[in-house]
Amino acid sequence: MEPIETQSESPSSNASGQRPSSTVPFQPIMSLPSAPPSSDTPWIVRGLAIAAAAVTSAALGLVMAFLVPLPTGILSKEKTGGAEQIWRSGFGYHVSRPVNILVMGIDRVPEAKPGSPEMFNGRSDTMLLLRVDPLNDSVSLLSIPRDTQVELENVGMTKINDANVRGGATLAAQTVSGMLNGVQIDRYVRVSTDAFRELVDLIGGVEVNVPQAMSYEDKTQKLKIELSPGLQTLNGDQAEQFARFRYDGYGDIGRVQRQQALLRALRKQVTNPMIIPRIPSLIQAMQKYVDTNLSFEEMLALVSAGRRMSEGEFKMVMLPGRFSAPDEFVASYWIMNLEGRDRVMKQYFEVEPVTTTTATSRSADTLRIALQNASGTPGVTYQVQAQLAKLGFHNVYIVEQATQVRPETRIIVQQGDLDAAQEIQNKLGFGKVEADSTGELESDLTIKVGADWKNLSKQTTAP
């Protein structure tokens, strides 16, 4: 990794356009402006799609970095002839190579004044690594649980969310790079969690399925959670409750899964063309919450990269690992799985393993596959289990039925093994591969069987 060089102790610029105090030596990530996109393509919706990836950042690590830091007033109709025109002309910039951006959602610092640099001195409530690849028009998003065990210089063993407190974005980036096979980190974005509620309210709320009743209060973070189960549209306050709840038996990992589910819901809402007229108010509201060393031109280039991004090219994954045992350490940690890390870094970030001894592919019998009935018809998962056995997949188990019926079967890439998911999809002949980690936690892949289960072999019968 090319290290981040810190020029001062204070955080770098917020989204108001001030010069950052921290920079990353790097090869340029963008090329010079070219002709604006053709008017006959829905490019702005594609641009907002990639903005949503950064904006939501697994919910609490949301970052308007590719959208927010436009100077206030830049979308004035009197000066530019309309918002759409300035967006079209501005997006002549292009990302010229794959770029990796460390995104951190920062916990509230109780004594920090709103809009002050001290807002960004807290622990990273959410941390993810975002890769924008213009070569194949894709975006990859790696969620790093805040409880991930790391070694920090002069600190010792601790959780990765402590890195920002100890050494700011510099130490956080160095730590992430070191644990992820030396992946290059080109830029960083830090966002105060206060931004999340405003963003969701400004886009009109998000529709998600709350899987269970959620109740908890954290007076330090001024957070009170009280949600009822079921499919519903959440406002900003409720969405933050949904994203930050961690008392479901899975702790921080369950929260990462909910954040990824919320990310997809937010992305769907933000890419709605009806949101375009709200862009100026989004920009103005979010500016004070963002700290980044991305330049204005780089942000435009990154948004532009979203013009051609399709749904299938937006991939999310959680850092593979396990919970530490109660008697293993004094604190509770997420222990990174080295083989899973190597597989994810190779498939999602094109970073080769440090050693050549780690396996990156597995046989059918070693794949742990969870089946969940989301079809609304009893007994379906037994049929799928029998079909998978005929295809050579025997390490298959059934989990609790889904609360929400879905029309299409989804193959969730829980541990980041895209190749295995695509193999199963090809052999089954149906289902949609979904690159995120919202499935059963202990599985390698989770198949959520939808109403299209009838495409299975007619010879398979339920017991």
Secondary structure, 3 states (H helix, E strand, C coil): CCCCEECCCCCCCECCCCCCCEECCCCCCEECCCCCCCCCCCHHHHHHHHHHHHHHCCCCCCCCCCCCCCCCCCCCHHHHCCHHHHHHHHCCCEECCCEEEEEEEECCCCCCCCCCHHHHCCCEEEEEEEEEECCCCEEEEEEECCCEEEEECCCEEEEHHHHHHHHHHHHHHHHHHHHCCCCCCCEEEEEECHHHHHHHHHCCCEEEEECCCEEEEECCCCEEEEECCEEEEECHHHHHHHHHCCCCCCHHHHHHHHHHHHHHHHHHHHCCHHHHHHHHHHHHHHHHHEEECCCHHHHHHHHHHHHHCCHHHEEEEECCEEECCCCCCCCCCEEECHHHHHHHHHHHHCCCCCCCCCCCCCCCCCCCEEEEECCCCCCHHHHHHHHHHHCCCCCEEECCCCCCCCCCCEEECCCCCHHHHHHHHHHHCCCEEECCCCCCCCCCEEEEECHHHHHCCCCCCCC
